Amino acid sequence: MKIAVVGTGYVGLVSGTCFSETGNEVICVDIDQKKVEKLASGKITIYEPGLEKIFIRNTKEGRLTFTTSLEDAIKDAAVVMLALPTPPGEDGSADLKYILGVADHLGKILTDYKVIVDKSTVPVGTAEKVRAAIAKNAKVEFDVVSNPEFLREGVAVDDFMKPDRVVIGTTSDRAKKLMNDLYAPFVRQGNPLIFMDEKSAELTKYAANSFLATKITFMNEIASLCELLGADVDMVRKGMGSDDRIGRRFLFPGIGYGGSCFPKDVQALGKSAEEVNYNFKILDAVMEVNEKQKLHLMPAIRTYFNNDLKGKKIALWGLAFKPNTDDIREAPALYMIDALLAEGASVATYDPEAMNNVKQLVGDKITFVKASTKHCRMLMRL
């Protein structure tokens, strides 16, 4: 099948590469000329374990190509996937300007039937807005499908190639058949391909991420309670996680969730609830606790240094929002850095993948150190 992927960010590049791995002809389009040239030359632009190997293989074999021309990308494609950013606005709602801008352009250049797929995480009702934006100028039939991604950074290739489930929102039989054929190679082991209406598919993504964020936040509250009661949170976690109704995943306490998904998705779901006058109390509490959790360690650091951090050197191990990624979006470490610098401390940091991204953000305000494997092991033992 011929597929066009609009957007070569994290979701677009992973999706396009994995689709090409099963024999599809994929052309990815982006407005960033330098980025497209880099990708076309066989150089990957994000760090994701396992991705570079199949990226190189499929670019060499011609199944994965890149362009800056939307017209060229969609010309022969049966499916056009929109993998565009939906950054949070000032009020927390998802900004759809990139998706709707492309949708408006698509309406002017469609020459035959295509399935337009919202791969980005979008609020309920976006499929209708995309459909309307295309229909303003379209002279041919098309369908709009909601197909949210459920990729975890660090294991995204496995998540895509062997998904727990694939959610597809469409009320069109024609689009349903095409999407079924597209995803058939990924669900051969029996994992479900779940069809539903577009609005339900859109809400499923927000509901899933918000529930996981709630699980993380609940465990952080349990950790805080353990500190006061003298209990061992690791033992509590193991006791809870062994219950298969709860599960072991997302029960590790820390300094809050970050990344490209949880913060903006929780905010966007909260905004959607607000727009229909629903008081989503649990979600409000999750956001409040997570904001506080980012600086949970600061009181302990102040106490240790008698409330005087001036001239003290603090080392931070890890800068990305989670291991095995270079993604620093909403990373709790960035909030810690700001807080430590504000109180006069100097900060030395190490992260095997994310240091360059942080350096572009903060410059020479902090020190970036190198560590060999031997040093890493020694520090981890400490």
C-alpha positions in Angstrom: 0.0 0.0 0.0 1.2 3.6 -0.7 1.1 5.8 2.4 1.8 9.5 2.9 2.8 10.6 6.4 2.5 14.4 7.0 5.0 15.4 9.7 8.3 13.8 10.6 8.3 14.3 14.3 8.4 11.5 16.8 5.1 9.9 15.9 5.4 10.5 12.1 8.9 9.1 11.8 8.3 6.1 13.9 5.0 5.4 12.1 6.3 5.9 8.6 9.4 3.8 9.3 7.4 0.9 10.8 4.8 0.9 8.0 7.6 0.7 5.4 9.1 -2.3 7.3 6.0 -4.4 6.4 6.5 -3.7 2.7 4.4 -0.5 2.2 5.7 2.4 0.1 5.9 5.4 2.5 6.6 9.0 1.7 7.0 11.4 4.6 6.5 15.1 4.1 7.7 18.0 6.2 8.0 21.7 5.7 11.5 21.7 7.3 13.9 21.5 4.3 17.0 20.8 6.3 15.3 18.1 8.2 14.0 16.4 5.0 17.4 16.6 3.5 19.0 15.0 6.5 16.4 12.2 6.6 16.7 11.6 2.8 20.5 11.2 3.2 19.9 8.3 5.6 20.5 10.2 8.9 17.8 9.8 11.6 16.7 12.9 13.5 15.5 11.4 16.8 16.8 8.8 19.3 14.6 5.8 19.7 16.1 2.3 20.4 15.7 0.0 17.4 14.5 2.7 15.0 17.7 3.6 13.2 18.3 0.0 12.0 15.0 -0.3 10.2 15.1 3.3 9.1 18.4 2.8 7.3 17.2 -0.5 5.8 14.0 0.9 4.3 15.5 4.2 3.0 18.2 2.1 1.2 15.6 -0.2 -0.3 13.5 2.8 -1.4 10.4 2.0 0.6 10.8 5.1 2.8 11.3 8.5 1.1 11.0 12.1 2.1 9.8 15.3 0.5 8.7 18.9 1.3 5.9 18.7 -1.3 2.5 17.8 0.1 1.2 17.4 -3.5 3.9 14.9 -4.4 3.5 13.0 -1.1 -0.3 12.4 -1.5 -0.4 11.9 -5.3 -0.5 8.1 -5.4 -1.2 7.5 -1.7 -4.3 5.5 -0.6 -3.9 6.7 3.0 -2.7 10.1 4.2 -1.7 10.2 7.9 -1.6 13.5 9.8 1.2 13.2 12.4 1.4 16.9 13.3 2.0 18.6 16.6 -1.0 19.6 18.8 0.8 21.8 21.4 -1.1 23.0 24.4 -2.5 26.6 24.2 -2.4 29.0 27.1 -5.6 27.6 28.5 -4.5 24.0 28.2 -6.5 23.1 25.1 -4.9 21.4 22.1 -3.9 23.8 19.3 -5.2 22.3 16.0 -3.8 25.0 13.7 -1.2 22.7 12.1 -3.7 19.9 11.5 -6.5 22.2 10.2 -4.0 24.1 8.1 -2.9 20.9 6.3 -6.6 19.8 6.0 -7.5 23.0 4.3 -4.7 22.5 1.8 -5.6 18.9 1.2 -9.1 19.9 0.1 -7.5 21.9 -2.7 -5.2 19.2 -4.0 -7.1 15.9 -3.7 -7.7 14.3 -7.1 -9.1 10.9 -6.0 -10.5 9.1 -3.0 -8.2 8.9 0.0 -8.5 8.0 3.6 -7.2 10.9 5.8 -6.1 9.6 9.2 -5.7 11.7 12.3 -2.7 10.0 13.9 -2.0 12.9 16.2 -3.6 13.0 19.7 -6.6 15.3 19.2 -9.6 16.5 21.2 -13.0 14.9 20.7 -14.7 16.4 17.6 -11.4 16.9 15.6 -12.3 14.4 12.9 -15.4 16.5 12.2 -13.3 19.7 12.0 -10.8 18.1 9.7 -13.6 16.7 7.5 -15.2 20.2 7.2 -11.8 21.9 6.5 -11.2 19.4 3.6 -14.8 19.5 2.3 -14.6 23.3 1.8 -12.6 22.8 -1.4 -12.6 19.1 -2.2 -14.2 17.9 -5.4 -13.7 14.2 -4.8 -14.8 11.7 -2.1 -12.7 11.1 1.0 -13.0 9.8 4.5 -11.5 11.0 7.8 -10.4 8.4 10.3 -9.2 8.7 13.9 -6.3 6.3 14.6 -4.5 7.4 17.8 -1.0 6.2 18.5 -0.1 4.5 21.8 3.7 4.6 21.5 5.9 4.6 24.6 9.2 6.4 24.0 12.0 4.0 24.5 10.0 1.0 23.2 8.1 2.7 20.4 9.2 0.3 17.7 8.0 -2.8 19.6 4.8 -0.9 20.5 4.1 -0.2 16.8 5.2 -3.6 15.4 3.5 -5.6 18.1 0.7 -3.4 19.5 -1.5 -4.3 22.4 -4.4 -3.0 20.3 -5.1 -0.8 17.4 -7.9 1.7 17.8 -9.6 2.9 14.6 -12.5 5.4 14.6 -14.6 5.4 11.5 -18.2 5.0 10.4 -17.2 4.4 6.8 -17.2 0.8 5.5 -14.8 1.8 2.7 -12.3 3.3 5.1 -12.7 0.4 7.5 -11.7 -2.1 4.9 -8.6 -0.1 3.9 -7.5 0.4 7.5 -8.1 -3.3 8.2 -5.8 -4.2 5.3 -3.2 -1.7 6.4 -2.9 -3.0 10.0 -3.4 -6.7 9.3 0.4 -7.5 9.4 0.6 -5.9 12.9 -2.2 -7.9 14.6 -1.5 -11.4 13.3 -0.8 -12.7 16.8 -4.4 -12.0 17.7 -4.2 -8.6 19.4 -7.4 -6.7 18.7 -8.1 -4.3 15.9 -10.9 -2.2 17.6 -13.3 -0.3 15.4 -15.5 2.4 16.9 -16.8 5.8 16.0 -14.5 8.8 15.6 -15.3 10.6 18.8 -14.9 7.4 20.9 -11.5 6.8 19.3 -10.4 10.4 20.0 -11.5 10.1 23.7 -9.9 6.7 24.1 -6.4 8.1 23.7 -6.9 10.9 26.2 -8.6 8.5 28.6 -5.8 6.0 28.5 -3.0 8.6 29.0 -4.9 10.3 31.8 -5.5 7.1 33.6 -1.8 6.2 33.4 -0.9 9.7 34.6 -3.4 9.2 37.5 -1.7 5.8 38.4 1.7 7.5 38.5 0.4 10.4 40.6 -1.4 8.0 43.0 1.9 6.2 43.6 3.7 9.4 44.2 1.2 10.3 46.9 1.7 6.9 48.4 5.4 7.5 48.4 4.9 10.8 50.3 2.7 9.0 52.8 5.3 6.3 53.3 7.9 8.9 54.2 5.7 10.2 57.0 4.6 6.8 58.3 8.0 5.1 58.0 6.8 2.5 55.4 8.9 1.3 52.4 7.3 2.4 49.2 9.2 -0.2 47.2 7.6 -3.0 49.3 4.2 -1.3 49.0 4.6 -1.1 45.2 5.5 -4.8 45.0 2.5 -5.7 47.1 0.2 -3.7 45.0 1.6 -4.6 41.7 1.3 -8.3 42.2 -2.5 -7.9 42.1 -3.4 -8.5 38.5 -6.3 -6.0 38.7 -3.7 -3.3 39.3 -0.5 -4.5 37.6 3.2 -3.7 38.1 3.6 -1.0 35.4 3.4 2.8 36.2 3.7 2.2 39.9 7.3 3.5 40.3 7.3 6.7 42.4 9.4 9.6 41.2 9.4 13.4 40.7 6.4 13.5 38.4 5.5 12.6 34.9 6.7 14.5 31.9 7.2 14.1 28.2 5.3 15.0 25.1 2.1 13.1 25.9 0.9 12.9 29.6 1.2 16.6 30.5 -0.6 18.0 27.4 -3.1 15.1 27.2 -4.2 15.5 30.8 -4.5 19.2 30.3 -6.5 18.8 27.1 -8.9 16.3 28.6 -9.4 18.6 31.5 -10.1 21.5 29.1 -12.6 19.3 27.2 -14.4 18.5 30.4 -14.5 22.2 31.3 -16.0 23.1 27.9 -19.1 20.9 28.7 -19.2 22.1 32.3 -18.1 18.8 33.8 -16.1 19.1 37.1 -13.4 16.4 36.6 -12.1 16.4 40.1 -9.7 13.5 39.8 -8.0 15.0 36.8 -7.6 18.4 38.5 -6.0 16.7 41.5 -3.6 14.7 39.2 -2.4 18.0 37.6 -2.0 19.7 41.0 -0.1 16.9 42.6 2.2 16.4 39.5 3.1 20.1 39.5 4.1 19.9 43.1 5.9 16.6 42.6 8.4 18.1 40.2 10.1 19.9 43.1 9.5 17.3 45.7 13.2 16.9 46.5 13.9 20.6 47.0 12.8 20.8 50.7 15.0 17.8 51.6 18.0 19.5 49.8 17.4 22.8 51.6 17.2 21.0 54.9 20.4 19.1 54.3 22.3 22.3 53.5 20.7 24.4 56.3 18.7 26.5 53.7 21.9 27.8 52.1 22.5 26.3 48.6 24.9 29.2 47.4 28.1 27.7 46.0 26.9 24.1 46.5 27.5 21.8 43.6 24.5 19.5 42.9 24.8 16.6 40.4 21.7 15.5 38.4 21.8 12.0 36.9 19.3 11.9 34.0 17.8 14.8 32.0 15.2 13.3 29.7 11.7 12.7 31.1 12.4 8.9 31.1 15.2 6.5 30.2 16.1 5.5 26.6 15.0 8.7 25.0 16.4 12.2 24.2 13.0 13.8 24.8 13.2 16.6 27.4 9.7 18.0 26.9 8.3 18.7 30.3 11.1 16.8 31.9 11.0 17.2 35.7 14.8 17.6 35.7 14.5 20.9 34.0 12.3 22.3 36.8 14.9 21.0 39.3 17.7 22.8 37.4 15.8 26.1 37.5 15.1 25.8 41.2 18.7 24.9 42.1 20.1 27.8 40.0 17.6 30.2 41.5 19.0 29.4 45.0 22.6 29.9 44.0 23.7 26.3 43.5 25.8 25.1 40.6 24.6 22.1 38.7 26.5 19.3 37.0 24.5 16.9 34.8 24.8 13.7 32.8 22.4 11.9 30.5 23.6 9.5 27.8 21.2 10.9 25.2 19.5 14.1 26.3 22.5 16.4 27.1 22.6 18.0 23.7 19.0 18.9 23.8 19.3 20.5 27.3 22.4 22.3 26.2 20.5 24.0 23.4 17.9 25.1 26.0 20.0 26.3 28.9 23.4 26.9 27.3 26.3 27.2 29.7 24.3 27.8 32.9 25.0 24.3 34.0 27.9 21.8 33.5 27.6 18.8 31.2 29.9 15.9 32.1 30.9 12.8 30.3 30.8 9.3 31.9 32.2 6.0 30.8 30.3 2.8 31.3 32.6 2.1 34.3 31.8 5.4 35.8 28.1 4.9 35.2 28.1 1.6 37.1 30.0 3.1 40.0 27.6 6.0 40.3 24.5 3.8 40.0 25.9 1.7 42.9 26.3 4.8 45.0 
